[in-house]
Amino acid sequence: MRVSKPSLTRRRLIGLGAAALLGGGAAFGARWYNITARNGAGTLTPPQAYAQVQGNTLLLIDIRRPDEWALTGVGQGAHPLDMRRADFMAALGSLVQGNPDRPVALICARGVRSRLMTLKLQRAGFDNVLDVPEGMLGSGAGPGWIKRGLPLTQL
């Protein structure tokens, strides 16, 4: 008796492609919206960051791109500093006035870039760097600066 191997039909090929697309899309979406982000040690919520900026005990750095700042505005009291700048570390050093112990918090759109840059700065010797994982637009950690109704400055 001869057993035939199942052939790769057009229907199966389309089904496999759709499954791969959905799986990849879900993974991309989860990362893009940072749905696994949480507030915890080494992080601040947007209201906490805003209160500390207003109390002059924290330097808040918005590390997004200029087009993102133009689209949404920048959190009131935050310093826009594009993380892609070649002189990012030097510019940040100038903002903290050469004091790597000065409390600094980083915010981006959804907390992905700020988490990565927080780790990079800690490795570079900045001892008091915090992340705002909700970001400006919200993530798994919470609704974000804008939806919380915190004040914005338009650039």
N, C-alpha and C positions, 0 to 999 in steps of 0.2 A: 504494500500500500504506500502510495506516495503522499507525503505531507507537503502542502504548499506553504511557502513563507508569505506572511501578509505583505503586500506591496505598499509602497508609499504613494497613496493616491492623492489626488489634488485636494480632496476633502480633508484628509489627515494632515497634509502639509499646511493647509490654511488653519486648521485647528491648532497645530503645534505653534505656528507663527502667532496666532492670536493669544495663546496661553503665554508665550514668551513676552509678547508685548504688554499684556496685562500685568504680569509679574514684574517686569522691568519698570513699567509705569508706576506701579504701586511703590516699589523701592525708591524710585526717583522722587515721587510725591512725598513719601515719608521723610526723606532727607531734606527736600526743598522746604517743606513746612515745619521741619524740626519737631515732629510730633512726639518724640521721645524726650524732649528737653524737660527738665524739672528745676525748680528753684531749690536751693540747698546751700551747703557750705561753699563759700567762695562766689556766691551769686547775690544779686540784688533784684528785687522787683522794680519796675519803673517808678512806682510811687516812692519807694525807699531811695532810689538813686536821685530822683527829683528833690526830695526833702534834704538829702545830704548836699546836693549842689547848692540849694538855696541857703543852707547853713554854712556854706563855704568850707565844708570838711571833705569834699570829694571833687575830683576833676573828672568830668564825664566826657568821653571821646566818642564821637559818632564816626565809625570807620567805613561807612558806606561810600559809594561813588557820588560825584557831584550831580549826576543826573537823578539819582535817588533823593538827594537832598532837595533838589528843585521840585521834584514830584510831590513830596510829602511835607517838606519842611524839616527842621532839626529840632529836637527837644530843647525847650528853653533852658539855657545855661550850658548846653553841650557845646563842645568845640568840634567842628567838622574837620576831620583829618583822614583823607583817603588812604586806606591801608596799602594801596598799590604804589604809593609814592616811593621813589628810590631812597629818599631821605626820611622815611617815616620815623625811624628810630631817633634820628637827630632832631626832627621836629617835635617828637614827643618829649625828648630830653629837655628841649627848650621850654615846653609847656609846664613841665614839672620843675623847672628851674634847677635842673641838675640834681634833684633829690629823688633817687629811685625808691625811697620809702614813702613818698607822698601817695595817699590813696587815689587810685585811678580806676574807673569803671569803663568798660567798652560796651558799646551798643551797635548793632547792625540791624538788618531788616527782621530776621527771625532767629538770631542767636547762633547760627552756624559759624559765620566768620568770626564773631566775637569770641566764641569758645576757642577756636583754633589760634587766634591772635593772643588771647589771654595766656595760653600755654607757651607760645613763642616768647612773649614778653617776660614771663616768669623764668624761662630758661636763660634769657638775656640779662637777668639780674634785677628786674623790677620786682620788688618783694611784696607789694601791696596792690595787686591788680585783681579786680573783680569783673565778673561777667554779668550782663543783663540778658539772660537767655530768652526772655519774652520778645526782645527786640522792639522795633518800632511797629511792626505789623502783627505781632502775635505768633505764638508757637505752642507746643505742648505744655510749656511752662505757664502760659496764661495769655490774656488777650492783647498784650502789648501796649506801648506808650499811647498810640493814637486812640485805640478803642477805649482806653481808660480815661480819655478826655484830658490828658495832661497838656499843658500849654506848648505851643510850637512857635518857632521863629522861622519865617520864610526867608530864604536866601536869594 
